[in-house]
Amino acid sequence: MERRNALRIITVGVLAERMDAVEHLLFQVAKAPETYKLQFFTPAQDETIATLAEMIIPKDEHSPGAREAKVSYFIDLIVANSAKSVQDDWTRGLKLFTPFSKRKEIMAAAAANEMKPSTDIERFFVELKQMTINGYYTSSIGIHRELKYIGNTALANYNGCTHPEHMA
């Protein structure tokens, strides 16, 4: 066996083992978020993430928001198991939101150019928003309460979309 092939096999084995551990932890976070222990962020950083995520997906009359879905724990777990460069980006990005009294203004400014981000805060906002969406819609709250997903069930019939603007 060539040395290069042996290294590939070892690398894939290590990555697969790490992915299994992350997948197990994600399931644990979803099932019992109250038992989750922060792995990367400090409690203050976690609170900042929870506040920012709630600004992106707020609680409303239809469903709970990102805070109740424990999106900050999802982000902590993903960042904790990411490359050092990703961890550094998140640490720097969170510092951009530290003036608490100006958070709404900072968030609005960061979001204003999200389609073509050109500053550090705009680029961080895009990452924060994507992670918030991923965390929310993989949580029990996002899947079941927001999307009303009931599992793999067979439908006797499907009448299509009932929104007038989608009917042809």
Backbone torsions as a table, in degrees:
resi	resn	phi	psi	omega
1	MET	NA	137.7	178.1
2	GLU	-73.0	150.0	179.9
3	ARG	-58.1	-42.2	-178.8
4	ARG	-61.3	-43.1	177.8
5	ASN	-65.2	-38.7	178.0
6	ALA	-63.0	-42.8	178.2
7	LEU	-63.1	-39.2	177.9
8	ARG	-62.2	-44.4	-179.0
9	ILE	-63.5	-43.8	179.2
10	ILE	-63.8	-44.9	-179.2
11	THR	-61.1	-46.4	179.7
12	VAL	-62.3	-39.4	178.6
13	GLY	-63.6	-43.7	179.0
14	VAL	-65.6	-45.9	179.9
15	LEU	-63.4	-40.9	179.3
16	ALA	-62.8	-41.2	179.0
17	GLU	-64.0	-42.5	179.3
18	ARG	-65.4	-41.2	179.3
19	MET	-64.8	-38.2	176.4
20	ASP	-61.3	-41.7	179.5
21	ALA	-65.4	-42.7	178.9
22	VAL	-65.1	-43.6	178.8
23	GLU	-60.7	-42.0	177.9
24	HIS	-61.8	-44.3	179.3
25	LEU	-65.8	-39.2	177.2
26	LEU	-60.7	-42.0	177.7
27	PHE	-63.1	-41.0	179.9
28	GLN	-64.5	-42.3	178.3
29	VAL	-61.5	-44.3	-178.9
30	ALA	-66.2	-39.0	-175.1
31	LYS	-79.0	-41.2	-176.5
32	ALA	-141.6	72.0	-176.6
33	PRO	-61.5	-24.7	-179.2
34	GLU	-67.0	-16.8	179.3
35	THR	-95.8	-3.2	-177.2
36	TYR	-69.8	135.8	175.8
37	LYS	-111.5	129.9	179.7
38	LEU	-56.3	136.6	-178.0
39	GLN	-107.3	-26.4	-177.2
40	PHE	-126.6	-52.3	-175.0
41	PHE	-78.8	153.8	173.4
42	THR	-78.3	164.4	176.0
43	PRO	-57.3	-36.4	178.5
44	ALA	-66.7	-41.8	177.8
45	GLN	-66.0	-39.1	178.2
46	ASP	-61.4	-41.0	178.4
47	GLU	-64.5	-39.6	176.5
48	THR	-61.6	-45.9	179.3
49	ILE	-62.4	-45.3	-179.7
50	ALA	-59.9	-41.3	179.9
51	THR	-66.9	-46.0	180.0
52	LEU	-65.3	-41.8	179.2
53	ALA	-63.3	-38.5	178.6
54	GLU	-66.4	-30.1	175.5
55	MET	-68.9	-31.0	179.7
56	ILE	-79.1	-46.1	177.1
57	ILE	-124.9	86.7	-177.8
58	PRO	-79.7	158.6	173.1
59	LYS	-65.8	141.3	174.9
60	ASP	-144.4	-172.4	-177.9
61	GLU	-69.0	-16.8	-177.6
62	HIS	-87.1	-40.5	-176.6
63	SER	-162.1	163.7	177.1
64	PRO	-66.7	164.1	-179.5
65	GLY	-94.7	-169.7	-176.4
66	ALA	-64.2	-33.3	179.7
67	ARG	-62.6	-49.0	-179.1
68	GLU	-66.8	-28.8	177.9
69	ALA	-77.2	-3.4	178.8
70	LYS	61.1	39.7	179.0
71	VAL	-58.7	-34.6	-179.2
72	SER	-61.9	-32.1	177.8
73	TYR	-69.6	-40.6	176.0
74	PHE	-58.0	-48.0	-178.6
75	ILE	-63.8	-42.1	178.5
76	ASP	-58.7	-46.2	-178.6
77	LEU	-63.5	-44.9	-179.7
78	ILE	-65.2	-46.8	-178.4
79	VAL	-66.2	-39.2	178.9
80	ALA	-60.0	-29.3	-178.3
81	ASN	-104.4	20.3	179.3
82	SER	-105.1	173.2	178.2
83	ALA	-64.1	156.0	179.2
84	LYS	-56.2	-36.4	-179.4
85	SER	-63.8	-37.6	177.6
86	VAL	-67.6	-43.6	178.4
87	GLN	-60.3	-43.2	178.5
88	ASP	-63.5	-40.6	178.0
89	ASP	-60.2	-42.5	-179.8
90	TRP	-68.5	-39.8	178.4
91	THR	-63.3	-45.7	178.0
92	ARG	-65.4	-42.6	-177.8
93	GLY	-62.4	-41.3	179.6
94	LEU	-64.9	-32.9	178.7
95	LYS	-64.0	-25.6	179.4
96	LEU	-68.0	-18.6	-178.5
97	PHE	-106.0	15.5	-175.0
98	THR	-71.7	-28.0	176.0
99	PRO	-69.9	90.8	-173.1
100	PHE	-52.4	-39.3	-175.9
101	SER	-67.6	-17.7	-176.9
102	LYS	-109.1	12.2	-173.3
103	ARG	-57.0	-45.5	-178.2
104	LYS	-62.8	-42.4	178.8
105	GLU	-65.8	-41.6	179.1
106	ILE	-63.6	-44.0	179.9
107	MET	-62.4	-44.6	179.6
108	ALA	-61.9	-43.2	179.1
109	ALA	-65.4	-41.0	-179.8
110	ALA	-66.1	-35.9	-177.1
111	ALA	-80.9	-20.3	-173.8
112	ALA	-60.2	-27.9	-175.9
113	ASN	-122.6	36.1	-173.0
114	GLU	-68.6	-22.0	178.5
115	MET	-75.2	-26.4	177.7
116	LYS	-138.1	68.5	-177.1
117	PRO	-65.3	135.5	-179.4
118	SER	-126.3	-14.7	179.0
119	THR	-109.9	166.3	179.5
120	ASP	-59.7	-42.7	-177.4
121	ILE	-68.5	-35.2	177.6
122	GLU	-68.4	-40.8	178.4
123	ARG	-66.6	-40.6	178.5
124	PHE	-64.9	-39.4	179.2
125	PHE	-59.1	-42.9	179.5
126	VAL	-59.9	-44.1	178.7
127	GLU	-65.9	-44.1	178.8
128	LEU	-60.4	-45.1	-179.5
129	LYS	-64.0	-44.3	179.9
130	GLN	-63.3	-42.8	179.0
131	MET	-66.7	-36.4	178.3
132	THR	-63.6	-45.7	178.6
133	ILE	-62.2	-47.1	179.4
134	ASN	-60.9	-44.8	-179.9
135	GLY	-65.2	-41.9	-177.6
136	TYR	-66.8	-48.7	-174.6
137	TYR	-82.7	0.8	168.5
138	THR	-105.4	0.2	176.5
139	SER	-86.5	161.9	177.4
140	SER	-60.4	-39.7	179.2
141	ILE	-62.2	-47.9	-178.4
142	GLY	-65.6	-43.2	-177.2
143	ILE	-72.9	-51.8	-171.4
144	HIS	-89.4	-43.2	-176.1
145	ARG	-84.9	-37.7	-179.7
146	GLU	-82.8	-54.5	-176.6
147	LEU	-85.5	-12.3	-180.0
148	LYS	58.5	35.7	177.8
149	TYR	-70.4	128.9	-177.5
150	ILE	-109.4	4.8	177.5
151	GLY	103.5	-175.1	-178.3
152	ASN	-78.7	88.5	179.1
153	THR	-121.5	144.5	178.7
154	ALA	-83.2	136.1	177.0
155	LEU	-96.3	132.9	178.1
156	ALA	-64.1	-39.2	174.4
157	ASN	-153.6	163.4	179.4
158	TYR	-130.5	117.7	-176.4
159	ASN	-86.8	0.0	-179.6
160	GLY	82.6	-176.0	-178.9
161	CYS	-73.0	136.9	-178.1
162	THR	-101.6	3.0	176.4
163	HIS	-72.2	126.8	-176.7
164	PRO	-54.8	-36.4	-178.2
165	GLU	-71.1	-12.5	179.2
166	HIS	-101.7	-4.5	-178.9
167	MET	-84.3	133.0	-177.5
168	ALA	-91.7	NA	NA
